[in-house]
Amino acid sequence: MIKKTSKGYVVYSKEGKRLSKPYKTKGEAVKRLRQIEYFKHKK
């Protein structure tokens, strides 16, 4: 989940835990979220 904060866009888990630093653009945050999902499901 990506939320906009005063510092930028931040990736959060379903439980509300912050998973990344603040990014300036939403595209950068989406890219990071894809990376997290890739490594989570990689075997």
PASEBA-1860 file (N, C-alpha, C; in nm, 3 decimals):
! residues 43
1> MIKKTSKG> 0.085/-0.116/0.000/0.000/0.000/0.000/0.091/0.123/0.000 ~ 0.055/0.221/-0.078/0.133/0.345/-0.087/0.048/0.459/-0.031 ~ 0.108/0.534/0.060/0.039/0.649/0.119/0.120/0.775/0.094 ~ 0.050/0.885/0.070/0.117/1.013/0.053/0.129/1.080/0.189 ~ 0.251/1.120/0.222/0.276/1.191/0.347/0.331/1.329/0.314 ~ 0.360/1.405/0.416/0.415/1.539/0.393/0.555/1.533/0.333 ~ 0.627/1.423/0.355/0.763/1.409/0.302/0.766/1.345/0.164 ~ 0.657/1.280/0.122/0.651/1.214/-0.008/0.566/1.089/-0.001
9> YVVYSKEG> 0.592/0.995/-0.091/0.517/0.871/-0.097/0.594/0.761/-0.025 ~ 0.523/0.687/0.063/0.586/0.584/0.145/0.511/0.453/0.125 ~ 0.585/0.341/0.118/0.527/0.208/0.105/0.503/0.151/0.245 ~ 0.380/0.103/0.269/0.343/0.043/0.397/0.294/-0.099/0.375 ~ 0.311/-0.183/0.476/0.255/-0.318/0.471/0.108/-0.312/0.510 ~ 0.041/-0.426/0.500/-0.101/-0.432/0.539/-0.119/-0.402/0.687 ~ -0.018/-0.439/0.768/-0.026/-0.417/0.912/0.004/-0.272/0.951 ~ 0.050/-0.192/0.855/0.080/-0.052/0.882/0.227/-0.024/0.906
17> KRLSKPYK> 0.312/-0.124/0.887/0.456/-0.108/0.908/0.518/-0.040/0.786 ~ 0.604/0.058/0.810/0.668/0.130/0.700/0.777/0.044/0.638 ~ 0.776/0.030/0.506/0.869/-0.058/0.437/0.972/0.016/0.353 ~ 0.963/0.146/0.343/1.058/0.219/0.259/1.074/0.362/0.308 ~ 1.173/0.425/0.253/1.194/0.567/0.279/1.092/0.648/0.198 ~ 1.073/0.774/0.226/0.983/0.856/0.145/1.042/0.883/0.006 ~ 0.962/0.863/-0.097/1.003/0.891/-0.234/0.932/1.016/-0.284 ~ 0.998/1.089/-0.372/0.942/1.214/-0.423/0.823/1.191/-0.515
25> TKGEAVKR> 0.829/1.083/-0.597/0.720/1.057/-0.691/0.652/0.925/-0.658 ~ 0.528/0.915/-0.701/0.452/0.793/-0.679/0.510/0.679/-0.762 ~ 0.564/0.709/-0.878/0.625/0.607/-0.963/0.741/0.537/-0.896 ~ 0.823/0.611/-0.824/0.935/0.552/-0.751/0.885/0.459/-0.641 ~ 0.778/0.499/-0.573/0.721/0.417/-0.466/0.661/0.289/-0.523 ~ 0.596/0.299/-0.638/0.538/0.181/-0.702/0.649/0.084/-0.743 ~ 0.759/0.138/-0.794/0.872/0.054/-0.833/0.926/-0.022/-0.713 ~ 0.939/0.045/-0.600/0.988/-0.020/-0.478/0.891/-0.127/-0.430
33> LRQIEYFK> 0.761/-0.099/-0.438/0.660/-0.197/-0.397/0.670/-0.322/-0.484 ~ 0.692/-0.306/-0.613/0.711/-0.420/-0.703/0.834/-0.500/-0.664 ~ 0.941/-0.433/-0.626/1.062/-0.502/-0.583/1.035/-0.586/-0.458 ~ 0.963/-0.529/-0.364/0.931/-0.599/-0.239/0.848/-0.724/-0.270 ~ 0.745/-0.710/-0.356/0.660/-0.823/-0.391/0.739/-0.931/-0.466 ~ 0.831/-0.891/-0.552/0.913/-0.986/-0.626/0.996/-1.073/-0.530 ~ 1.065/-1.010/-0.438/1.151/-1.086/-0.346/1.070/-1.165/-0.244 ~ 0.949/-1.120/-0.215/0.865/-1.191/-0.121/0.819/-1.325/-0.179
41> HKK> 0.796/-1.329/-0.310/0.746/-1.449/-0.374/0.852/-1.530/-0.446 ~ 0.975/-1.482/-0.445/1.084/-1.554/-0.512/1.120/-1.678/-0.433 ~ 1.144/-1.787/-0.503/1.176/-1.912/-0.434/1.323/-1.944/-0.446
END
